Amino acid sequence: QVQLVESGGGLVQAGDSLTLSCAASGRTFSSYAMGWFRQAPGKEREFVAAVSRSGGVTTYANSVKGRFTISRDNAKNTVYLQMNSLKPEDTAVYYCAARTSVSTRVNYTGQPQYDYWGQGTRVTVSS
C-alpha cells in the first residue's frame, strides 16, 4: 500500500510555470509506475502524464506535450510535474496516481490501471 500527497498547486497567470510534487509513503516507491491526471471544473478527469518505474519512459497527453514534464526521484519517493507556459485551460485539480509494475519500462495512461490516488492539488491559471 502507498499513500500519495500532492503539493505545489496555486494561482498563477497565463504563461507562468509551476511544479507539482507528489510524495509517496513506503519503502517501495521504485516499484510503482506513476501518473498525473487532472479534472477541470465540470469535466471528467483526464490523463496528463505518466512515467515508468525507472523514470526512463514517459507519455504525455497531446494537450500538454512540449509544455509539461513528468519526472521522478526514487531516492526521495517523489514524482514531479513541471508545468510551463500555463494556459487558462490547464485550470484543474491535479491528481497523482500509482500502480505496481513488473516492468521498469512501461507506464500507464488509463485511470482504471491505477490502484492508488492522492487527494489532489488545485491549479488555477488566470488569463
Secondary structure, 3 states (H helix, E strand, C coil): CCCEEEECCEEEECCCCEEEEEEECCCCHHHEEEEEEEECCCCCEEEEEEECCCCCCEEECCCCCCCEEEEEECCCCEEEEEECCCCHHHCEEEEEEEEECCCCCCCCCCHHHCCEECCCEEEEEEC
